């Protein structure tokens, strides 16, 4: 068992750190304040090949494993969770297409995802189907060489700007996981509309959206995994890729916590009260020690889970454990670090106020803490559940 990064991984991490600290850090507040998508950041990420880190070289990607991919994402999250999410999302839906799409679909789409020319959202959640991901009602009906989509989605991240959506839909009359499959729906199809959800608490440059499908027709060739009312294969096949996504939420939370920790540590070495620097006060020192303990524990859980996926031995329970621990840890640590700044930390002139709001999202998206704990309990008691896909 080796916990050390190799030379290439250190170089990859250090390059991402230099980019994040040197370019992205100063711009992060603007995206939050003005609720803007960071176009110039995305352009730089594409230039450097970060949008295709986990894609095969055959399609223009780097062919990196998930450990390497999330080393980059962790560094970005230290300064701006929004920018980290761009790399995360551009390495999720394309991986589903890479693993389950047709050869023609892969050749047509993957190089354009890698270059940043195309974006694809995940359209799964519905008003009545959140943690219970098998309760979806959006339908996909074959009509000759086409598929007709009807229904709606909610909380679709980047859905307002995505060129296409990987839509989870029900093929034929069925219930539960049976009959569910996935299909690509381009944003310019007649009958498709988007409505932005207002009032988002954090990560404000990543809009959440409702999607509406009113007799939207797409070619049958757009089907990624076909749903069949007789079985759940169309739903289950992509699920293994969400192990990495789940841990990825934990890694992004880890990055935010580390960024908050670094800011607090720096401030505590210069700020004085009662004739002492904050870094000399025993109670505050212990708070920082507790924060570091939790950060390092989260790092070990997340990267062990990712390393097992890279080795072809994914551990779904460990992935859930990593997500729960890291995302809950990050909420505690960011608030503790904000506390070190006193009243100053409560205002948006410092990054801590934004970090506290941003990191809250990660205990919800990708499967809530409570859903993950159900998954973990199922593992403990050796219970197979088709109702815990997130």
C-alpha positions as CSV (number, residue, x, y, z in Angstrom):
1,X,0.0,0.0,0.0
2,X,1.5,3.3,-1.2
3,X,0.2,6.6,0.0
4,X,2.7,8.7,-2.0
5,X,2.1,10.5,-5.2
6,X,4.4,9.7,-8.1
7,X,6.4,12.4,-9.8
8,X,3.8,12.8,-12.6
9,X,1.0,13.2,-10.1
10,X,2.9,15.8,-8.1
11,X,3.5,17.8,-11.3
12,X,-0.1,17.5,-12.3
13,X,-1.3,18.7,-8.8
14,X,1.3,21.5,-8.7
15,X,0.3,22.8,-12.1
16,X,-3.4,22.9,-11.1
17,X,-2.5,24.6,-7.9
18,X,-0.5,27.3,-9.7
19,X,-3.4,27.9,-12.1
20,X,-6.0,28.0,-9.3
21,X,-4.0,30.3,-7.0
22,X,-2.5,32.5,-9.8
23,X,-5.5,33.0,-12.0
24,X,-8.8,31.6,-10.6
25,X,-8.6,32.8,-7.0
26,X,-8.9,36.5,-7.7
27,X,-11.9,36.0,-10.0
28,X,-14.0,33.7,-7.8
29,X,-15.9,36.4,-5.9
30,X,-17.2,37.9,-9.2
31,X,-18.9,34.7,-10.4
32,X,-20.7,34.4,-7.1
33,X,-21.6,38.1,-6.8
34,X,-22.9,38.5,-10.4
35,X,-24.2,34.9,-10.7
36,X,-22.1,34.4,-13.8
37,X,-20.7,31.3,-15.4
38,X,-16.8,31.6,-15.6
39,X,-16.4,31.5,-19.4
40,X,-12.7,32.6,-19.2
41,X,-11.9,29.9,-16.6
42,X,-13.6,27.2,-18.8
43,X,-11.5,28.4,-21.8
44,X,-8.3,28.0,-19.8
45,X,-9.4,24.6,-18.6
46,X,-10.0,23.5,-22.1
47,X,-6.6,24.9,-23.3
48,X,-4.9,22.8,-20.6
49,X,-6.8,19.6,-21.4
50,X,-8.5,19.5,-18.0
51,X,-12.0,19.0,-19.5
52,X,-10.9,15.6,-20.9
53,X,-8.6,14.3,-18.1
54,X,-10.4,11.0,-17.8
55,X,-11.3,10.5,-21.4
56,X,-9.4,8.0,-23.6
57,X,-6.6,9.4,-25.7
58,X,-8.4,8.0,-28.8
59,X,-10.9,10.8,-28.3
60,X,-8.4,13.6,-27.5
61,X,-8.4,13.1,-23.7
62,X,-5.5,12.4,-21.3
63,X,-6.5,8.9,-20.4
64,X,-6.0,9.7,-16.7
65,X,-7.4,7.7,-13.8
66,X,-9.8,9.2,-11.3
67,X,-7.1,9.8,-8.7
68,X,-5.2,12.0,-11.2
69,X,-8.4,13.7,-12.3
70,X,-9.5,14.6,-8.8
71,X,-6.0,15.8,-7.8
72,X,-6.7,18.6,-10.2
73,X,-10.3,19.2,-9.1
74,X,-9.2,19.3,-5.4
75,X,-6.8,22.2,-6.2
76,X,-9.5,24.1,-8.1
77,X,-12.0,23.7,-5.3
78,X,-9.6,25.3,-2.8
79,X,-10.3,28.6,-4.4
80,X,-13.5,28.2,-6.4
81,X,-16.0,25.3,-6.2
82,X,-17.8,26.5,-9.3
83,X,-14.7,26.1,-11.5
84,X,-13.9,22.7,-9.9
85,X,-17.5,21.6,-10.8
86,X,-16.9,22.4,-14.5
87,X,-14.0,19.9,-14.6
88,X,-16.0,17.4,-12.5
89,X,-19.2,17.6,-14.7
90,X,-17.3,17.5,-18.0
91,X,-15.8,14.2,-16.8
92,X,-19.1,12.6,-15.8
93,X,-21.7,12.5,-18.5
94,X,-19.0,12.0,-21.2
95,X,-17.7,9.0,-19.2
96,X,-21.2,7.4,-19.4
97,X,-21.3,7.9,-23.1
98,X,-17.7,6.6,-23.4
99,X,-18.7,3.4,-21.6
100,X,-22.2,2.8,-22.9
101,X,-22.7,4.8,-26.1
102,X,-22.4,3.5,-29.6
103,X,-19.1,3.8,-31.5
104,X,-20.6,6.4,-33.8
105,X,-21.9,8.5,-30.8
106,X,-18.5,8.3,-29.1
107,X,-16.6,9.5,-32.2
108,X,-19.1,12.2,-32.8
109,X,-19.4,13.7,-29.3
110,X,-16.4,12.8,-27.1
111,X,-13.7,14.9,-28.9
112,X,-16.0,17.9,-28.7
113,X,-16.6,17.4,-25.0
114,X,-12.8,17.2,-24.5
115,X,-12.2,20.4,-26.4
116,X,-15.0,22.3,-24.5
117,X,-17.0,22.8,-27.7
118,X,-19.9,20.8,-26.2
119,X,-21.4,20.5,-22.8
120,X,-23.8,17.8,-21.5
121,X,-25.9,18.0,-18.4
122,X,-27.3,15.1,-16.3
123,X,-31.1,15.3,-16.4
124,X,-32.2,12.8,-13.8
125,X,-34.0,14.4,-10.8
126,X,-37.7,15.1,-11.0
127,X,-40.0,17.0,-8.6
128,X,-41.2,13.6,-7.2
129,X,-38.0,11.7,-7.8
130,X,-35.1,13.0,-5.7
131,X,-33.3,10.5,-3.5
132,X,-35.7,7.9,-4.9
133,X,-34.2,8.0,-8.4
134,X,-36.3,5.2,-9.7
135,X,-39.5,7.1,-9.2
136,X,-39.0,9.1,-12.4
137,X,-42.0,9.6,-14.8
138,X,-40.4,11.1,-17.8
139,X,-41.2,8.8,-20.7
140,X,-39.4,7.7,-23.8
141,X,-41.6,6.0,-26.5
142,X,-40.2,4.5,-29.6
143,X,-41.8,5.7,-32.8
144,X,-40.0,4.1,-35.8
145,X,-36.5,5.5,-36.0
146,X,-37.3,8.2,-33.3
147,X,-37.9,8.4,-29.6
148,X,-40.5,10.7,-28.3
149,X,-39.7,12.3,-24.8
150,X,-42.4,13.7,-22.5
151,X,-41.9,14.9,-18.9
152,X,-39.9,17.3,-16.8
153,X,-36.7,17.5,-14.8
154,X,-35.6,19.7,-11.9
155,X,-32.3,20.8,-10.3
156,X,-30.4,20.2,-13.6
157,X,-27.0,21.8,-13.0
158,X,-25.8,23.8,-16.0
159,X,-29.0,22.9,-17.8
160,X,-29.4,26.4,-19.1
161,X,-26.2,26.3,-21.1
162,X,-25.7,22.6,-21.9
163,X,-25.8,21.8,-25.6
164,X,-27.4,18.5,-24.8
165,X,-28.8,16.5,-21.8
166,X,-28.3,12.9,-20.8
167,X,-32.0,12.3,-19.9
168,X,-33.1,9.4,-17.6
169,X,-36.5,8.2,-18.9
170,X,-38.9,5.3,-18.6
171,X,-39.2,3.2,-21.7
172,X,-42.7,1.5,-21.7
173,X,-45.0,0.9,-18.7
174,X,-42.9,-0.2,-15.7
175,X,-42.1,0.7,-12.1
176,X,-39.0,0.9,-10.1
177,X,-35.7,0.5,-11.9
178,X,-37.2,-1.7,-14.6
179,X,-37.6,0.1,-17.9
180,X,-35.5,3.1,-17.1
181,X,-32.8,4.0,-19.7
182,X,-30.8,7.1,-20.9
183,X,-31.1,9.1,-24.0
184,X,-29.3,12.2,-25.4
185,X,-31.6,15.2,-26.0
186,X,-30.1,18.2,-27.8
187,X,-31.1,21.6,-26.6
188,X,-32.5,22.8,-29.9
189,X,-35.1,20.1,-30.3
190,X,-38.7,21.4,-30.8
191,X,-40.8,21.0,-27.7
192,X,-37.8,21.4,-25.3
193,X,-37.7,24.3,-22.9
194,X,-35.6,25.4,-19.9
195,X,-36.5,27.5,-16.9
196,X,-33.8,28.8,-14.5
197,X,-34.5,28.3,-10.8
198,X,-33.8,31.5,-8.9
199,X,-32.6,32.1,-5.3
200,X,-29.8,29.5,-5.2
201,X,-27.8,29.7,-1.9
202,X,-24.3,29.0,-3.2
203,X,-22.3,28.1,-6.3
204,X,-24.4,30.8,-7.9
205,X,-22.6,30.7,-11.3
206,X,-23.8,27.2,-11.8
207,X,-27.5,27.6,-12.5
208,X,-30.0,25.0,-11.5
209,X,-32.8,24.5,-14.0
210,X,-36.1,22.9,-14.7
211,X,-36.3,21.1,-18.1
212,X,-39.5,20.4,-19.9
213,X,-40.1,17.9,-22.7
214,X,-43.3,18.2,-24.7
215,X,-43.3,15.5,-27.4
216,X,-39.6,16.1,-28.0
217,X,-38.4,13.8,-30.9
218,X,-34.8,12.6,-31.1
219,X,-33.2,9.9,-33.3
220,X,-33.2,6.4,-31.8
221,X,-29.5,6.5,-32.3
222,X,-29.4,9.0,-29.4
223,X,-30.2,6.2,-26.9
224,X,-27.2,5.5,-24.7
225,X,-28.7,2.7,-22.6
226,X,-32.0,1.3,-23.7
227,X,-34.7,0.8,-21.1
228,X,-36.7,-2.5,-21.1
229,X,-39.8,-3.0,-18.9
230,X,-38.6,-6.6,-18.4
231,X,-35.4,-5.7,-16.7
232,X,-33.4,-2.9,-15.0
233,X,-30.2,-3.1,-17.2
234,X,-30.7,0.3,-18.9
235,X,-30.7,1.9,-15.5
236,X,-28.1,-0.2,-13.7
237,X,-25.4,-0.2,-16.3
238,X,-24.5,3.5,-15.9
239,X,-24.7,3.4,-12.1
240,X,-21.2,2.0,-11.6
241,X,-19.8,5.3,-12.9
242,X,-21.6,7.2,-10.2
243,X,-19.3,5.6,-7.6
244,X,-16.6,8.0,-8.8
245,X,-19.0,10.9,-9.0
246,X,-20.1,10.3,-5.4
247,X,-16.5,10.4,-4.2
248,X,-15.9,13.4,-6.4
249,X,-18.3,15.4,-4.3
250,X,-16.2,14.4,-1.3
251,X,-13.0,15.6,-3.0
252,X,-14.5,18.9,-3.9
253,X,-15.7,19.3,-0.3
254,X,-12.2,18.4,0.8
255,X,-10.8,21.2,-1.4
256,X,-13.2,23.8,-0.1
257,X,-12.3,22.8,3.5
258,X,-8.6,23.0,2.7
259,X,-9.0,26.4,1.2
260,X,-10.9,27.7,4.2
261,X,-8.2,26.1,6.5
262,X,-5.4,27.8,4.6
263,X,-7.1,31.2,4.9
264,X,-7.7,30.8,8.6
265,X,-4.2,29.7,9.4
266,X,-2.7,32.6,7.5
267,X,-5.0,35.1,9.3
268,X,-4.3,33.6,12.7
269,X,-0.6,34.2,12.4
270,X,-1.1,38.0,12.0
271,X,-4.3,38.9,13.9
272,X,-3.8,39.9,17.5
273,X,-6.3,40.1,20.4
274,X,-5.6,40.5,24.1
275,X,-1.9,41.0,23.3
276,X,-1.6,37.6,21.6
277,X,-1.7,36.3,18.1
278,X,-4.7,34.1,17.5
279,X,-2.3,31.3,16.6
280,X,-1.0,31.4,20.1
281,X,-4.4,30.9,21.8
282,X,-4.8,27.3,23.0
283,X,-8.5,27.0,22.4
284,X,-8.2,28.2,18.8
285,X,-5.1,26.1,18.2
286,X,-7.1,23.0,19.2
287,X,-9.9,24.0,16.9
288,X,-7.5,24.1,14.0
289,X,-5.9,20.8,15.1
290,X,-9.4,19.2,15.0
291,X,-10.0,20.6,11.5
292,X,-6.7,19.2,10.2
293,X,-7.5,15.8,11.7
294,X,-10.8,15.7,9.8
295,X,-9.3,17.0,6.6
296,X,-6.6,14.3,6.5
297,X,-9.1,11.6,7.4
298,X,-11.4,12.7,4.5
299,X,-8.4,12.7,2.1
300,X,-7.5,9.1,3.0
301,X,-11.1,7.9,2.5
302,X,-11.6,9.7,-0.8
303,X,-8.4,8.8,-2.5
304,X,-8.6,5.2,-1.3
305,X,-12.1,4.9,-2.8
306,X,-10.8,6.5,-6.1
307,X,-7.7,4.3,-6.2
308,X,-9.9,1.2,-5.9
309,X,-12.1,2.4,-8.8
310,X,-8.9,3.0,-10.9
311,X,-7.8,-0.6,-10.0
312,X,-11.1,-2.0,-11.2
313,X,-12.3,-2.9,-7.7
314,X,-14.9,-0.3,-6.9
315,X,-16.3,-0.4,-3.3
316,X,-19.7,1.3,-3.4
317,X,-20.0,1.3,0.4
318,X,-16.6,3.0,0.7
319,X,-17.6,5.5,-1.9
320,X,-20.7,6.4,0.2
321,X,-18.6,6.6,3.4
322,X,-16.1,8.9,1.7
323,X,-18.9,11.2,0.4
324,X,-20.7,11.4,3.8
325,X,-17.5,12.0,5.8
326,X,-15.9,14.5,3.5
327,X,-19.0,16.6,2.8
328,X,-20.2,16.8,6.4
329,X,-16.6,17.5,7.5
330,X,-16.3,20.4,5.1
331,X,-19.4,22.0,6.5
332,X,-18.0,21.9,10.0
333,X,-14.5,23.0,9.0
334,X,-15.5,25.9,6.9
335,X,-17.7,27.3,9.7
336,X,-14.9,26.8,12.2
337,X,-12.5,28.7,9.9
338,X,-15.0,31.4,9.3
339,X,-15.2,31.8,13.1
340,X,-11.5,32.7,13.3
341,X,-12.3,35.9,11.4
342,X,-14.9,37.1,13.8
343,X,-17.3,39.6,12.3
344,X,-15.1,40.0,9.2
345,X,-15.8,36.4,8.2
346,X,-19.6,37.1,8.0
347,X,-19.2,39.5,5.1
348,X,-18.8,38.7,1.5
349,X,-15.6,40.8,1.2
350,X,-13.8,37.6,2.4
351,X,-14.0,34.2,0.7
352,X,-15.2,32.4,3.8
353,X,-18.8,33.6,3.6
354,X,-19.0,32.3,0.0
355,X,-17.3,29.0,1.0
356,X,-19.8,28.3,3.8
357,X,-22.7,28.8,1.3
358,X,-21.0,26.8,-1.5
359,X,-20.1,23.7,0.4
360,X,-23.6,23.2,1.7
361,X,-24.6,22.0,-1.8
362,X,-22.3,18.9,-1.6
363,X,-24.2,17.1,1.1
364,X,-27.3,17.2,-1.1
365,X,-26.2,16.7,-4.7
366,X,-25.0,13.3,-5.8
367,X,-27.1,11.6,-3.2
368,X,-27.9,13.1,0.2
369,X,-26.1,12.2,3.4
370,X,-29.1,10.3,4.5
371,X,-29.4,8.3,1.3
372,X,-25.6,7.4,1.5
373,X,-26.1,6.2,5.1
374,X,-28.9,3.9,3.8
375,X,-26.5,2.5,1.3
376,X,-23.9,2.0,4.0
377,X,-26.4,0.3,6.2
378,X,-27.4,-2.0,3.4
379,X,-23.8,-3.0,3.0
380,X,-23.5,-3.6,6.8
381,X,-26.5,-5.9,6.7
382,X,-25.9,-7.3,3.2
383,X,-29.1,-6.0,1.8
384,X,-29.3,-5.4,-1.9
385,X,-31.4,-2.3,-2.8
386,X,-32.5,-1.1,-6.2
387,X,-34.0,2.0,-4.6
388,X,-30.7,3.6,-3.7
389,X,-29.1,4.6,-7.0
390,X,-27.7,8.0,-6.0
